[in-house]
């Protein structure tokens, strides 16, 4: 059995599960458990399909780190529900999902899947660090395109992209990134900076879309090269040069926001899959009305233990 580490962008998956499974799926006490059941079904499918030997649920201990907001105040601003007395921004999460998060954590514990997060950083940063430091091949499971920057055939790092649904998963490799965007994975963060992302509150460079961004990266290598060429008035049209120069303040800070952190000091974690305790799986399924979903996920994990 070849060792392979799977990293789950957990919130990305449970949000998708919440919206994809009817909220009529409820626990015996009437609490919705559609996100829990959907996530368990996802884990069962992912483990069966991609056969990891190690699995970590990466967690947003801070979904909107202040150091990113300080650089770009609009970062995820549209997702803020309120500011509590501590001054920390609270992510807008539907109440029926928020009540399920403790159950999700309980289910992951029963399956023996460690949850890893770290203060002042997002799950993306945990994923970036674990993927970079891993000495075995890595599958990153996410619906977030920003993590495409981690794809690296030479190190065996690929992204399993859920953006088109669990029935249409995409395996992102170097060649597929180049085919889709005309860039290398190592250029993806700079590409995303220029393109912008409304879902994250990143404005991008006004008037520069994906095609122009890819063309500029092909000509100048990276964002530093593009900015230097614009300042020198070389290698691009006057119109594009004006757009790059007008966005100078944004371009000075945006890479720090978009690039995932790869150097976090994370505590060691034993992520090897082990056969879950049968009685605990049954108790979990019975307590929360999870039907066969808990057992299927446990069976998938046990098969790789």
Helices and strands as residue ranges (DSSP letters): E 4-9, H 10-20, H 34-50, E 54-58, H 66-71, G 77-79, E 80-83, E 89-91, H 95-98, H 101-111, E 114-116, H 123-133, E 137-142, G 145-150, G 153-155, E 157-161, G 166-168, E 170-172, H 174-181, G 185-187, H 188-195, G 198-200, H 210-220, H 223-232, H 238-246, H 248-258, H 278-288, H 293-304
